[in-house]
């Protein structure tokens, strides 16, 4: 209290010579305190908004659909290697969990078309590539069963049985 009163003269007017040195000593502390309090708020105001997962999922859906259609067109035109390249573009992106089943279905259809075009080795390679990127067990089972069907349809029943057993093992909880 005495320090505050010493700033004023007996007539109630402040003594500039006492007030300025004390203000200058306290000003840096006040500035630092203001910066420490306001900086986090300012940083939050300037931070870009986080993208919602739906935006990435929608972009993936559009790209995957386009690449699938392109692969089908290439196959209809007899260009199996170009169809494989288009299909693999889908698998090179991170597959959102909600689209994994659709991707497996699309790759199975393309593999079936490759088989019909007598490009069995490409069909199996596409299913192998798909198996490597999917994580959901039901989708992995679907791929193993599709491989078994392809082997069966090409007369390789021993391989078909092997992949069918692997699918059944996976259903039972064994990991591949």
C-alpha positions as CSV (number, residue, x, y, z in Angstrom):
1,X,0.0,0.0,0.0
2,X,2.8,2.3,0.9
3,X,4.4,1.7,-2.6
4,X,1.2,2.8,-4.3
5,X,0.8,5.9,-2.0
6,X,4.4,6.8,-2.7
7,X,3.5,7.3,-6.3
8,X,1.4,10.3,-5.4
9,X,2.4,13.6,-3.9
10,X,0.7,15.0,-0.9
11,X,-1.7,16.9,-3.3
12,X,-2.8,13.6,-4.9
13,X,-0.9,14.1,-8.2
14,X,1.3,11.2,-9.4
15,X,5.0,11.7,-9.3
16,X,6.2,10.9,-12.8
17,X,9.7,10.2,-11.7
18,X,8.4,7.4,-9.4
19,X,5.7,6.0,-11.7
20,X,7.8,5.6,-14.9
21,X,10.6,3.5,-13.5
22,X,8.2,1.1,-11.8
23,X,6.0,0.9,-14.9
24,X,9.1,0.1,-17.1
25,X,10.2,-2.6,-14.7
26,X,6.7,-4.2,-14.7
27,X,6.0,-3.8,-18.5
28,X,8.2,-6.7,-19.7
29,X,6.5,-9.0,-17.2
30,X,3.1,-7.8,-18.3
31,X,4.0,-8.3,-22.0
32,X,5.3,-11.9,-21.3
33,X,2.2,-12.8,-19.4
34,X,0.0,-11.5,-22.2
35,X,1.9,-13.4,-24.8
36,X,1.7,-16.6,-22.8
37,X,-2.0,-16.3,-22.3
38,X,-2.9,-15.2,-25.8
39,X,-0.5,-17.3,-27.9
40,X,-2.4,-20.6,-27.6
41,X,-5.7,-18.9,-28.4
42,X,-4.2,-17.2,-31.5
43,X,-2.7,-20.5,-32.6
44,X,-6.1,-22.3,-32.4
45,X,-7.7,-19.5,-34.4
46,X,-5.1,-19.9,-37.2
47,X,-5.1,-23.7,-37.3
48,X,-6.7,-25.2,-40.4
49,X,-9.8,-27.2,-39.6
50,X,-9.3,-31.0,-39.5
51,X,-10.6,-32.8,-42.5
52,X,-13.4,-35.2,-41.8
53,X,-12.8,-38.8,-42.7
54,X,-15.8,-38.6,-45.0
55,X,-14.0,-36.3,-47.4
56,X,-11.1,-38.9,-47.9
57,X,-13.6,-41.7,-48.1
58,X,-15.6,-39.9,-50.8
59,X,-12.4,-39.1,-52.8
60,X,-11.4,-42.8,-52.6
61,X,-14.9,-43.9,-53.7
62,X,-14.8,-41.6,-56.8
63,X,-11.2,-42.7,-57.7
64,X,-12.0,-46.4,-57.2
65,X,-15.2,-46.3,-59.2
66,X,-13.3,-44.5,-62.1
67,X,-10.5,-47.0,-62.0
68,X,-12.9,-49.9,-61.9
69,X,-14.8,-48.7,-64.9
70,X,-11.5,-48.0,-66.8
71,X,-10.3,-51.6,-66.0
72,X,-13.6,-53.0,-67.4
73,X,-13.3,-50.9,-70.5
74,X,-9.7,-52.1,-71.1
75,X,-10.8,-55.7,-70.6
76,X,-13.7,-55.2,-73.1
77,X,-11.1,-53.9,-75.5
78,X,-8.8,-56.9,-75.0
79,X,-6.1,-54.9,-73.1
80,X,-5.6,-57.1,-70.0
81,X,-2.3,-55.5,-68.9
82,X,-3.8,-52.0,-68.9
83,X,-6.8,-53.3,-67.0
84,X,-4.5,-54.7,-64.3
85,X,-2.7,-51.4,-64.1
86,X,-6.0,-49.6,-63.6
87,X,-7.2,-52.1,-61.0
88,X,-3.9,-51.9,-59.1
89,X,-4.4,-48.1,-58.9
90,X,-7.3,-48.8,-56.5
91,X,-5.2,-51.0,-54.3
92,X,-2.4,-48.5,-54.0
93,X,-4.5,-46.1,-52.0
94,X,-5.4,-46.5,-48.4
95,X,-8.8,-48.3,-48.5
96,X,-11.3,-46.8,-46.1
97,X,-12.8,-49.7,-44.0
98,X,-16.3,-48.9,-45.2
99,X,-15.3,-49.5,-48.9
100,X,-13.1,-52.6,-48.3
101,X,-15.9,-55.0,-49.1
102,X,-16.8,-53.1,-52.3
103,X,-13.1,-53.2,-53.4
104,X,-12.9,-56.9,-52.8
105,X,-16.1,-57.4,-54.9
106,X,-14.7,-55.2,-57.7
107,X,-11.4,-57.0,-57.8
108,X,-13.2,-60.4,-57.8
109,X,-15.2,-59.3,-60.8
110,X,-12.2,-58.0,-62.6
111,X,-10.4,-61.3,-61.8
112,X,-13.4,-63.2,-63.3
113,X,-13.2,-61.1,-66.4
114,X,-9.4,-61.8,-66.7
115,X,-10.1,-65.5,-66.3
116,X,-12.7,-65.3,-69.1
117,X,-10.1,-63.6,-71.2
118,X,-7.8,-66.6,-70.5
119,X,-5.5,-64.5,-68.4
120,X,-5.6,-66.7,-65.4
121,X,-2.2,-65.7,-64.1
122,X,-3.2,-62.0,-64.1
123,X,-6.5,-62.9,-62.3
124,X,-4.6,-64.8,-59.5
125,X,-2.0,-62.0,-59.2
126,X,-4.8,-59.4,-58.8
127,X,-6.4,-61.5,-56.1
128,X,-3.0,-61.9,-54.4
129,X,-2.5,-58.1,-54.5
130,X,-5.9,-57.5,-53.1
131,X,-5.3,-60.1,-50.3
132,X,-2.2,-58.1,-49.2
133,X,-4.0,-54.8,-48.7
134,X,-7.3,-55.9,-47.1
135,X,-7.5,-56.2,-43.3
136,X,-11.0,-57.4,-42.5
137,X,-11.2,-61.1,-42.0
138,X,-14.4,-61.6,-43.9
139,X,-12.9,-59.9,-47.0
140,X,-9.8,-62.0,-46.8
141,X,-12.0,-65.1,-46.7
142,X,-13.8,-63.9,-49.8
143,X,-10.5,-63.5,-51.7
144,X,-9.3,-67.0,-50.7
145,X,-12.6,-68.5,-51.9
146,X,-12.4,-66.5,-55.1
147,X,-8.9,-67.9,-55.7
148,X,-10.3,-71.4,-55.0
149,X,-13.0,-70.9,-57.6
150,X,-10.6,-69.7,-60.2
151,X,-8.3,-72.7,-59.6
152,X,-11.3,-75.0,-59.8
153,X,-12.6,-73.4,-63.1
154,X,-9.1,-73.9,-64.7
155,X,-9.0,-77.6,-63.6
156,X,-6.5,-77.2,-60.8
157,X,-8.6,-78.8,-58.2
158,X,-5.6,-79.6,-55.8
159,X,-4.9,-75.8,-55.6
160,X,-8.7,-75.1,-55.3
161,X,-8.9,-77.4,-52.3
162,X,-5.8,-75.8,-50.7
163,X,-7.3,-72.3,-50.9
164,X,-10.7,-73.5,-49.8
165,X,-9.1,-75.0,-46.7
166,X,-7.2,-71.8,-46.1
167,X,-10.5,-69.9,-46.2
168,X,-12.1,-72.4,-43.8
169,X,-9.1,-72.1,-41.5
170,X,-9.4,-68.3,-41.5
171,X,-13.1,-68.6,-40.7
172,X,-12.2,-70.8,-37.8
173,X,-9.8,-68.2,-36.4
174,X,-6.5,-69.3,-37.8
175,X,-4.4,-66.4,-39.3
176,X,-2.7,-66.3,-42.7
